Amino acid sequence: MFMCFIATGLSFLDRQVLSISIIEIREELLFGNTDYGFINTSFLIGYAIMFTLGGILIDKFGSKLGLGLSVVLWTVATFMHGFAITVVHFAFLRFILGLGEGGAFPGVIKAVVEWVPKKNQALAIGFAIGGSAFGAVIAPPLTVMLMNSMGWRGVFFVVGIIGLIWSIFWFVIPKSSKYKKQLSEAEKTTIPSIPGHPYKLTNLLKIKEVWVFIVIRFLLDPIFYFYMFWIPKFLNETKNVSLDMIGDLFWVPFLALGFSNVLGGYLSDTILKKTGNVNLSRKLAMGIAALLTIAAIFVQSTSSIAIIITLLCIAFFAHGIWITNYITSISDIFGRSASSTIVGLSGSAGAISSLLINPFMGVIIAKFSYNPLWVYAGIMYPLAFILFSVFVPRIKAIDSIEISTKR
């Protein structure tokens, strides 16, 4: 699981390096805001495509090959950024980066459901995806340090080499059989992963729960993209926070996110071990997280930077608990037979939603204020939890035979 933690950390590190180094890149290569927007859109398109395709392929070929090739693809793209000199070069490489990173989360989820017993899966998933927050935390200081010592091109070379080193270890080190030995015969019969009964995508799309997970990501993913892309601008424009102070403070909510990824999984697994109730353990954690996200509504109404950062930490903390148990619920229902595919389908829905909605965020901010977006961020998680509870009243495994034969 440590290698999965590093993989998701690299995915967020690699995608955020450009958002920091673009300050020097724009000065040297004379890129405008429109150019930068085009470059970012290229990443989201590749990301949306490969989230679904990557999930399908990883379910077919396994996490070892699928995740490994994904990391190789995006780290090579990262390395090649150091040679780019035009907008088209950057846009193409960001597209390839998105294709590679689209396989990151389906890949680590596949690794968890392949090798970790159900009673520990929420904690393992929380730890694995928590690496993304770690990558987001170290990206700003690491990028600035490397830029100061070797320029923006050197940043991409170094980060790319780190990813390639990870890839070598991933393919050379054999999988541990430690967790596989811990899987009881009971778990093997209840987890929907029966060999010889492959699912069909068309059959998956006939299952109600699949669409519930897709719709939830479609509704909620733009919120996190709003956090990532717009909070620095919000702080600078409306609260007069300097760029230096933003750099000093904005990593703190991501630290809260990484901590809650792990804590959310630990609490959920603890409840499961004590009660034996999968439905209660996942939904109790998600319900608490949904209530905590209401804190986002109050960000706009305070002028205290300390309070704003505290509220953001609560919102990020809540998202970490939510997303860990949301993804774990997918593994609970679809097991090893289709979890990566469902994670991929829902992730693509979130990326497409963000592609469609993010341009309108600028319009809303220009015509009104940031306040409607903070309200949206604060009310949608509770609404999504209600939707999830109504349409998935009980979290239970769907047998892979049913997936492969459902009409």
Backbone hydrogen bonds, N-H to C=O, Kabsch-Sander energy under -0.5 kcal/mol:
donor,donor_aa,acceptor,acceptor_aa,energy
5,F,1,M,-2.4
6,I,2,F,-2.2
7,A,3,M,-2.0
8,T,4,C,-2.4
9,G,5,F,-1.8
10,L,6,I,-2.8
11,S,7,A,-1.9
12,F,8,T,-1.8
13,L,9,G,-2.3
14,D,10,L,-3.1
15,R,11,S,-1.5
16,Q,12,F,-1.6
17,V,13,L,-1.5
18,L,14,D,-0.5
20,I,16,Q,-1.0
20,I,17,V,-0.6
21,S,17,V,-2.7
22,I,18,L,-2.1
23,I,20,I,-1.2
24,E,21,S,-0.9
25,I,21,S,-2.3
26,R,22,I,-2.8
27,E,23,I,-0.9
28,E,24,E,-2.2
29,L,25,I,-3.2
30,L,26,R,-1.3
36,Y,32,G,-2.1
37,G,33,N,-2.4
38,F,34,T,-2.3
39,I,35,D,-2.2
40,N,36,Y,-2.3
41,T,37,G,-2.2
42,S,38,F,-1.8
43,F,39,I,-1.3
44,L,40,N,-1.9
45,I,41,T,-2.1
46,G,42,S,-2.0
47,Y,43,F,-2.7
48,A,44,L,-2.6
49,I,45,I,-2.1
50,M,46,G,-2.3
51,F,47,Y,-1.8
52,T,48,A,-0.9
53,L,49,I,-1.9
54,G,50,M,-2.8
55,G,51,F,-1.4
56,I,52,T,-2.2
57,L,53,L,-2.4
58,I,54,G,-2.8
59,D,55,G,-2.1
60,K,56,I,-1.3
61,F,57,L,-2.9
62,G,58,I,-2.4
66,G,62,G,-2.0
67,L,63,S,-2.0
68,G,63,S,-0.7
68,G,64,K,-1.0
69,L,65,L,-2.5
70,S,66,G,-1.8
71,V,67,L,-2.3
72,V,68,G,-2.1
73,L,69,L,-2.4
74,W,70,S,-2.3
75,T,71,V,-2.4
76,V,72,V,-2.1
77,A,73,L,-1.9
78,T,74,W,-2.2
79,F,75,T,-2.6
80,M,76,V,-2.2
81,H,77,A,-0.9
81,H,78,T,-0.9
82,G,79,F,-1.5
83,F,80,M,-1.9
84,A,80,M,-0.5
84,A,81,H,-1.2
90,F,86,T,-2.1
91,A,87,V,-2.9
92,F,88,V,-2.6
93,L,89,H,-2.4
94,R,90,F,-2.6
95,F,91,A,-1.9
96,I,92,F,-2.1
97,L,93,L,-2.5
98,G,94,R,-2.5
99,L,95,F,-2.2
100,G,96,I,-2.4
101,E,97,L,-2.8
102,G,98,G,-1.6
103,G,100,G,-1.6
104,A,101,E,-1.5
105,F,101,E,-0.6
107,G,103,G,-1.6
108,V,104,A,-2.3
109,I,105,F,-2.3
110,K,106,P,-2.0
111,A,107,G,-2.0
112,V,108,V,-2.0
113,V,109,I,-2.4
114,E,110,K,-1.7
115,W,111,A,-1.6
116,V,112,V,-2.6
120,N,117,P,-1.9
121,Q,118,K,-1.3
123,L,265,G,-0.6
124,A,120,N,-2.1
125,I,121,Q,-2.9
126,G,122,A,-2.7
127,F,123,L,-2.5
128,A,124,A,-2.5
129,I,125,I,-2.8
130,G,126,G,-1.3
131,G,127,F,-0.5
131,G,128,A,-0.9
132,S,129,I,-1.5
133,A,130,G,-0.5
134,F,130,G,-1.5
135,G,131,G,-2.6
136,A,132,S,-2.0
137,V,133,A,-2.2
138,I,134,F,-2.2
139,A,135,G,-1.4
142,L,138,I,-2.2
143,T,139,A,-2.6
144,V,140,P,-2.4
145,M,141,P,-2.4
146,L,142,L,-2.5
147,M,143,T,-2.7
148,N,144,V,-2.2
149,S,145,M,-1.2
150,M,146,L,-3.0
151,G,147,M,-1.7
154,G,150,M,-0.7
155,V,151,G,-1.1
156,F,152,W,-1.2
157,F,153,R,-1.7
158,V,154,G,-2.5
159,V,155,V,-2.5
160,G,156,F,-2.1
161,I,157,F,-2.1
162,I,158,V,-2.0
163,G,159,V,-1.8
164,L,160,G,-1.9
165,I,161,I,-2.2
166,W,162,I,-2.0
167,S,163,G,-2.1
168,I,164,L,-1.9
169,F,165,I,-2.0
170,W,166,W,-2.6
171,F,167,S,-2.1
172,V,168,I,-2.1
173,I,169,F,-2.7
181,K,177,S,-2.1
182,Q,178,K,-0.7
182,Q,179,Y,-0.7
183,L,179,Y,-0.8
183,L,180,K,-0.9
188,K,184,S,-2.0
189,T,185,E,-1.3
190,T,186,A,-1.5
191,I,187,E,-2.9
193,S,191,I,-2.3
197,H,194,I,-1.1
200,K,403,I,-0.7
204,L,200,K,-2.2
205,L,201,L,-2.1
206,K,203,N,-1.2
207,I,204,L,-1.9
210,V,207,I,-0.8
211,W,207,I,-1.1
212,V,208,K,-1.7
213,F,209,E,-2.1
214,I,210,V,-1.9
215,V,211,W,-2.7
216,I,212,V,-2.2
217,R,213,F,-1.8
218,F,214,I,-2.1
219,L,215,V,-2.0
220,L,216,I,-2.2
221,D,217,R,-2.4
223,I,220,L,-1.5
224,F,220,L,-0.9
225,Y,221,D,-2.0
226,F,222,P,-2.1
227,Y,223,I,-2.2
228,M,224,F,-2.3
229,F,225,Y,-2.8
230,W,226,F,-2.3
231,I,226,F,-0.7
231,I,227,Y,-0.9
234,F,230,W,-2.8
235,L,231,I,-2.9
236,N,232,P,-2.1
237,E,233,K,-2.8
238,T,234,F,-2.4
239,K,234,F,-0.7
239,K,235,L,-1.0
241,V,235,L,-2.1
246,I,242,S,-2.3
247,G,243,L,-2.3
248,D,244,D,-1.6
249,L,245,M,-1.8
250,F,246,I,-2.9
252,V,249,L,-1.8
254,F,250,F,-0.6
255,L,251,W,-1.7
256,A,252,V,-2.0
257,L,253,P,-2.0
258,G,254,F,-2.4
259,F,255,L,-2.2
260,S,256,A,-2.3
261,N,257,L,-2.0
262,V,258,G,-1.3
263,L,259,F,-2.6
264,G,260,S,-3.2
265,G,261,N,-1.3
266,Y,262,V,-2.5
267,L,263,L,-2.9
268,S,264,G,-1.8
269,D,265,G,-2.5
270,T,266,Y,-2.3
271,I,267,L,-2.3
272,L,268,S,-2.1
273,K,269,D,-2.5
274,K,270,T,-1.8
275,T,271,I,-2.4
276,G,272,L,-3.0
278,V,276,G,-0.7
281,S,277,N,-2.2
282,R,278,V,-2.2
283,K,279,N,-2.1
284,L,280,L,-2.4
285,A,281,S,-1.1
286,M,282,R,-2.3
287,G,283,K,-2.7
288,I,284,L,-2.1
289,A,285,A,-2.2
290,A,286,M,-2.5
291,L,287,G,-1.9
292,L,288,I,-2.0
293,T,289,A,-1.6
294,I,291,L,-1.2
295,A,292,L,-1.8
296,A,293,T,-2.0
297,I,294,I,-1.6
298,F,295,A,-1.3
299,V,296,A,-1.4
302,T,299,V,-1.0
305,I,303,S,-0.5
308,I,304,S,-2.4
309,I,305,I,-2.6
310,T,306,A,-1.9
311,L,307,I,-2.9
312,L,308,I,-2.6
313,C,309,I,-2.4
314,I,310,T,-2.1
315,A,311,L,-2.4
316,F,312,L,-2.9
317,F,313,C,-2.7
318,A,314,I,-2.6
319,H,315,A,-2.2
320,G,316,F,-2.2
321,I,317,F,-1.8
322,W,318,A,-2.5
323,I,319,H,-3.2
324,T,320,G,-1.7
325,N,321,I,-1.8
326,Y,322,W,-2.6
327,I,323,I,-2.3
328,T,324,T,-2.1
329,S,325,N,-2.0
330,I,326,Y,-1.3
331,S,327,I,-1.8
332,D,328,T,-2.4
333,I,329,S,-1.9
334,F,330,I,-3.0
335,G,331,S,-1.8
337,S,192,P,-1.2
337,S,334,F,-0.8
338,A,334,F,-1.1
339,S,335,G,-1.4
342,I,338,A,-2.2
343,V,339,S,-2.8
344,G,340,S,-2.3
345,L,341,T,-2.9
346,S,342,I,-2.6
347,G,343,V,-2.2
348,S,344,G,-2.5
349,A,345,L,-1.9
350,G,346,S,-2.0
351,A,347,G,-2.2
352,I,348,S,-2.8
353,S,349,A,-2.4
354,S,350,G,-2.2
355,L,351,A,-2.2
356,L,352,I,-2.1
357,I,353,S,-2.8
358,N,354,S,-2.4
360,F,357,I,-0.8
361,M,357,I,-1.2
361,M,358,N,-0.6
362,G,358,N,-1.0
363,V,359,P,-1.0
364,I,360,F,-2.7
365,I,361,M,-2.6
366,A,362,G,-2.3
367,K,363,V,-2.5
368,F,364,I,-2.5
369,S,364,I,-0.6
373,L,370,Y,-0.9
374,W,370,Y,-1.7
375,V,371,N,-2.4
376,Y,372,P,-2.2
377,A,373,L,-2.3
378,G,374,W,-1.5
379,I,375,V,-1.6
380,M,376,Y,-1.8
383,L,379,I,-1.7
384,A,380,M,-2.8
385,F,381,Y,-2.4
386,I,382,P,-2.0
387,L,383,L,-2.4
388,F,384,A,-2.7
389,S,385,F,-2.6
390,V,386,I,-2.3
391,F,387,L,-2.4
392,V,388,F,-2.0
396,K,394,R,-0.8
398,I,333,I,-3.3
399,D,397,A,-0.6
402,E,399,D,-0.5
403,I,399,D,-1.6
404,S,400,S,-2.1
405,T,401,I,-1.3
406,K,402,E,-1.8
